[in-house]
């Protein structure tokens, strides 16, 4: 059965912003896309880049290390040099808090 983990308050992540959170051996990036919340692993699949420190445009994040890009909603690779999708998490908002299931 999946475990629900509370990550932050909705107010901690402004629209268009990203927040890095560490919980239970996970390092995560929380994205607020116009009021919709998405959570991915923070570490780029190509190198040591941190997606929470990357550039967000629309629903794409560009890694700050080599410039690879991922779709925030699906984790799919959008641009090289990345070839492996980023892990995404089932995300919910309840009573002003952001949760994932693992």
N, C-alpha and C positions, 0 to 999 in steps of 0.2 A: 504494500500500500504506500502511495507517495506521502512524503513528509512535506508539510507546509512550513516555509521559513519566512519570517518577517524581515524585510530589508531596510526600509526607511519610511518616512512620512512622504506623502505626495508633495508637500510644500518644500521638501529638501531638493527637489529636482525641477527647476524652472522649465517651461516649454523651450525646446531646442537645446537643452543642456544634457550633460552626462554626469553621472555620479559613480565613483568607484567605491565598492563596498566589499568587505571581507567577512564571510560568515562560514562557519563549519568547514574549514579547509577549501573554501571556494573564493576566488577573486573574481568579482563580477562587475560589469558595466551596466548601469541602469539608464535607459534613454527615455526622455519624455518627448514624444513626437506629437505636438499639438494636443496634449492631454491624454494621449494613449501611451501606456508604459510598456517597454520591452526590456528584457534582460538577456545579456549574452555573457559568455566568458570574457574576461577583460584582456587576456593574453592573445595576441595575434597568433594564428596557426603557422605563420611563416617565420617569425623571428621573435625577438624580445620586446616588441612594441606593445604599448598599453593602449587599448582602444578607447579607454576613458580620457586619454590625452590626445586623441585623434581629432580630425575635422569632420563635423557632421553637416551634410547637405541633403535635405529631404529625408529619405529613409536609408541613406547610405553613410557609412562611417569609413573614413580613410585612416589607415594606421599611420602613426607618426614616425615609424621606423623606416619602412621601405615604400610607403605609399600604396600598399595593397588596399583594396576596398571590399566591404561586405555589406549585404543587405541586412539592415538591423532587424527587420520583421522576420526574415526567414533564415538568416545566417549564411545564405548563398554567397559565393565569391562573385564579385562584380568586376574586379580588375586585378590583373597580376601585379606583383609576382606571387600572390597567394594562390594556392590550388586546393586547399582543404577548407571546407566551410567552417564557420565559427559555431560553437554550440549555443543554442538558444534554450530558454526555459519558459515553461507555461507560467504566465504572469497574471495576477489578479490584483485588483484594488478593492479593499474592504475597509470601511470606516476611516478613510483617509490614510491608509497604510498600503504599501506595496509588498506583495508576497510572491514567492515562487514555489513551485512544487518540484521536489527532487526525488 
